[in-house]
Amino acid sequence: IETLAQQGIGTSVHYKPLHRMSYYRERYDLCADDFPNAEQIWQGSLSLPVYPELSDADLDYVCRTLKRILSAPRTGIRHTIKGQRRALRPSVHAAGPNAAGNDGVTNA
């Protein structure tokens, strides 16, 4: 997520598991340890910028950048990629240009 943000690509984490939402957690006394599959999927997921107003050029940039990041050799927890940093349009975010709170700042 951090590396994508450095490349000008905003991401979000969506689809929080029900047992992590305060209402369900408190009402039913839910514990994250009781839902290991949901935890694993949730912690390994993110939302990329894909929405109708996304230009073909920006979509191609997101895909190429993600492929480059995922294929880069890792050193420890963090890894770097080589390439030119490119800022996308301010509206290029995981939630799309009309999302609440989308103020044109790339979110990490």
Secondary structure, DSSP 8 states (H G I E B T S, - for coil): -HHHHHTT---B-----GGGSHHHHHHTT--GGG-HHHHHHHHT--B----TT--HHHHHHHHHHHHHHHHS---SS-----S------TT--TT-TTSTT--S----
